Amino acid sequence: IVKINLGKGVTGISIYPNPVTKNGLLNLQLQNLKRGNYILNIFNQQGQRVAKRFIAHAGGNSVQSIKLPKIAAGNYIIELSNQDVRYVKSIIAK
């Protein structure tokens, strides 16, 4: 007998590819997130916001493709948040 749990899985975000090619396409995978409106911010190493995007998520799992603005090569912080949660990941732009 094998028990299969179809309940809640891991909740969070994944980003790929990482490193990303500057001015390229970034894929943001939303994993088991609640339905709602989210704000995606991208910050440079100095803490300056270089991009902002609003995401209306239907709930569950999905992948959002995001076209990066013209940014310099380096490290960046991706922040996805709404009134209840905040997810933070780092990326490298080449």
PyMOL commands that set and color helices and strands:
alter all, ss='L'
color gray80, all
select strands_A, chain A and resi 12-16+25-33+36-43+49-57+60-67+74-81+86-93
alter strands_A, ss='S'
color yellow, strands_A
deselect
rebuild
show_as cartoon
